């Protein structure tokens, strides 16, 4: 069994390797308890993200599962122009969770460009939630329990 000192050092080495592999990622945070948008607030946020679409002069690119904020609009309509637009960060979401028409926000990532522009996980989430006049601090929360351990017969 390894002691905490050695486990911590190994964890730091893995984290360092990951940061070199994904050098554009500065901060990733799991949102706990997860933020939940009601049906009406989900609709308001999705409408706002759609109106501010990065392919038509806006800064957001919203897909099921991930909402991404860019520094500037894409020059083209496809994702090849995304790299030049400078990714600020992304918000990972689950549609239809915990009920059919709700959206759960469970993770956010801010890139180096986002950090330089002054974004944090909270302000990134606030930028999206603002379409429903919410912030991460005021958004309803749900404590999602991890799945149960698998059943094993002895």
C-alpha positions, 0 to 999 in steps of 0.5 A: 500500500502506498502512503499519501506522500507517494500517491500525491506525487504520482497524482501530480505527475499524472496531472502534469502529463494531462496538462501538457497533453491538453495545454489549452485547458486551465480549469475543469470543475465538476459542479456538485451538487449539479445545477438543474434548469427547469423546463422553462429556464432550459428553454430560455437558456437554449433560446439565448444560446441559439440567438448568440450562435457562433456561426451567425455572429455570436459567441456560443456553440451549443450542442446536446451535451456541451455548450462552448463559448468562444472569444469571437464568431467563427469565420465559416459555418463549420467547426474548422474555423473554431480554432481561430475563434479562440475557445473560452471554455465549455459547459457539459450538460445532460438533457432530460436529466433529472426529468424529461425536459430539464437540463443538468449542468455537471462540469465546466472547463475554462481554457488558458484563453478564458483565464486570460480573459478573466473567466472562471468556472462560475463566470462561464456558467453565469454567462450561459445561465444569464439568458434565464436571469440565473447565476450558478449561485442561484440555480437550483441544485440536485445532489446526484448520487453515484450509481450503486456498486455492481451486484457480485455473487460470492 
